[in-house]
Amino acid sequence: MSSVPLHNPYLAMEGYNCFGCSPHNPYGLHLCFLYDDETDEVFAMASPALEHCGYPGVLHGGIQATLLDEVGYWAVHQKLCLPAFTTRLELEIVRAVRIPAAVQVRARVVETHRKLVIVEARLLVGEAEHARAKITYYRADDRIWERVTGRPATTSCDHR
């Protein structure tokens, strides 16, 4: 496997505090993404903390959804170099994730349409799949991104 770290263009943005991928959020997941050119997938490793549990010792389903949504967004970013918004997330939790665990999330773009992008994502512990998601993203042009976020679009794709 050959993997390339993805450049995060949001790092220099004032107020950037994403729960999933900002290193500045003290409660966040601090995900860093890589691109696997052999599988055409974006992936990240995570070590969820006890604070991310629902039932004691079990990773909360909402955190699993967040991990999958984050890796899905970065798959869109890597493939299309466009900002996007999640419009639909279909989550299937296959088995519980016991904490502590080294979790890997992987995603790939499976369909692109004029305004929508479909991504498939998986959450793995070791080789075992614990959750999967089919996620739809809305491809935001610069005008829509600025209207929704109040900021100019950040579309830097140094990894390409």
N, C-alpha and C positions, 0 to 999 in steps of 0.2 A: 504494500500500500504506500502510495506517495501522497503526503498531505501537505497542504499549503495553508498557513495561518491567514485568516481573513482580516483585512484592515477594518477597524471600526471607525467610521467617519464622524461618529457622534461624540467621541472622547473629548474633543476640544470645545464642544458646545456648552455654553453656560447653562446651568440648571439640569444637565443631563443626569438623570437619576433612575434609569430603568431598573425595575426590580429584577429582570432577567439577566441583563448583560452589563450594567454599569458597575465599574469597580468602586464607585463612590457611594453606593447605597449600602449602609451598614447592615441592613436586613436582607439584602438581595442575594441572588444566586451566583453572581460574579462569573457568568459564563463567558468563555472565549471560544470562538468558532474556528474550525479548520475545514478545508475542502479536500475531499478524497477524490482524486482525479480518476481512480480506477473504477469506482462505483458511481461517480457523479453525484455524490452525497455531501452535504454539509453535516458536521458532527461536533459534539462537545462532550466533555466529561464533567460530571458534577458529583459532589459529595454532600448530599443534603444533611442538614443538621437536625438535631432533636426538635428545634423550634419549627421545623417544617412538617412535623407529624400531625396527623389527625388523632387516630387511636394511638396510645402509647407504643412507640417503637415501629409504627407503620407510616410511611410517607403519605401525606394528605393527597387525595385525588386532584384537588385544585392545583397543587404544586406540580403534579405530574402533567396536568393540562398546560400549565405555564411553561414547563420545560419543553414540551412538544411544540407549543405555539412559537416560542422563541427560536428554536432550531428551524422551524418552518419558515419564519420571517427571513432568517439569514440565508436559507436556500433560495428564496425569491430574490433577495438582494444580490447574492452571488451570481445567479443565472441571468437576471435581467437588469441589474444595476438601477433599480427603481425603488422608491419607497412604496410601501403597501400597508393596507389596514386589514386586519382579520375581520371577515364577515360571517364565517361559519366554522365551527370546530366540532367534528364528530369524534368523540373519544370512546375507546373501548379499553377498559382496564381488564387485563387477562389474569393477572395474579398480583398479590400485594407485594410492595417493596418494603422489606424490613430494613430498618436503620440501625446501625450504620451500613452503608452500601456505596460502592463505586458504581455510579449510574452513567450510562452513555446514551445520548439521544442522537438520532440520525434522521435526516430528511432529504427528500429529493422532489424536484418539480416534476409532475407527471402530465400536466396539461397547461397550455397557455391559450387564453382567449383574448379578445380585444381588451376587455377591462378586468377579467378575472384570471387568477392563477390557482391551480389545484396542486396541493402538496400532500405527499404521504410521509408520515413521520413515525418513528418507533422509539420506544424507551426500553433499553436493555440493561440487565444486570448479568455480567459475564456474557454468555452466549444466549441466555434466556430472554425472550421478549416478555415484558411485563405490561406494556400498554402500547397502543397504536392509535393514530389519528389520521383522519382525512380533513384537511384544512383548506378553506377557500379564502383567498386574499383579493382585495380590490386594489388594482394597480392605480396608484395616485399620481396624477400629473402635478407639476409644480404649483399650479393655481389651487388645486384641491388640497394639497398637502399644507400650503400656507394658510388657507381658510380654516382648516381643521385644527392645526397645531399653533397657528399664530407665528410661525417661523418659516423662513425660506427652506426649501427642500435641500437635504444633504444627500447627494448622489455620488460621492466620491467612491470609485471602485479601483483602488490601487492594486488589488489582488488580481486583476484581469490581465 
